[in-house]
Amino acid sequence: MERLWKWLKDAVMANVFHKDRMDIDRAITRFMDYILRRPEEVLQRLGCAG
């Protein structure tokens, strides 16, 4: 869970200026859509697959 949280923060929040809360919400939604389409990458990044 912590690795997924770090990945989300790195992808959505790190070094990014969001103009408002809706912009943050859209960025999180894009991230969630991305990881839902790539289960193998998720498992690899979380250390669950080789």
C-alpha positions as CSV (number, residue, x, y, z in Angstrom):
1,M,0.0,0.0,0.0
2,E,2.8,2.4,0.9
3,R,4.5,1.8,-2.5
4,L,1.3,2.6,-4.3
5,W,0.8,5.7,-2.3
6,K,4.4,6.8,-3.1
7,W,3.9,6.1,-6.8
8,L,0.7,8.2,-6.8
9,K,2.4,11.1,-5.0
10,D,5.3,11.0,-7.4
11,A,3.1,10.8,-10.5
12,V,0.5,13.3,-9.4
13,M,1.9,15.7,-6.9
14,A,5.7,15.9,-7.1
15,N,6.9,19.0,-8.9
16,V,3.4,19.8,-10.2
17,F,1.3,22.9,-9.7
18,H,-2.4,22.1,-9.7
19,K,-4.6,25.2,-10.2
20,D,-7.4,23.8,-8.0
21,R,-8.9,20.8,-6.3
22,M,-10.6,19.6,-9.5
23,D,-7.3,19.6,-11.3
24,I,-5.9,17.3,-8.6
25,D,-9.0,15.1,-8.8
26,R,-8.5,14.7,-12.6
27,A,-4.8,13.9,-12.1
28,I,-5.6,11.2,-9.6
29,T,-8.3,9.8,-11.9
30,R,-5.9,9.6,-14.8
31,F,-3.4,7.8,-12.5
32,M,-6.0,5.3,-11.4
33,D,-7.1,4.7,-15.0
34,Y,-3.4,4.2,-15.9
35,I,-2.8,1.6,-13.2
36,L,-6.0,-0.2,-13.9
37,R,-5.0,-0.8,-17.5
38,R,-1.5,-2.1,-16.5
39,P,-1.8,-4.7,-13.8
40,E,1.6,-6.3,-14.6
41,E,3.3,-3.0,-14.2
42,V,1.5,-2.4,-10.9
43,L,2.6,-5.8,-9.6
44,Q,6.2,-5.2,-10.7
45,R,6.4,-1.7,-9.1
46,L,4.9,-3.0,-5.9
47,G,7.4,-5.9,-5.8
48,C,4.9,-8.6,-6.2
49,A,6.1,-9.9,-9.6
50,G,9.4,-10.7,-11.2
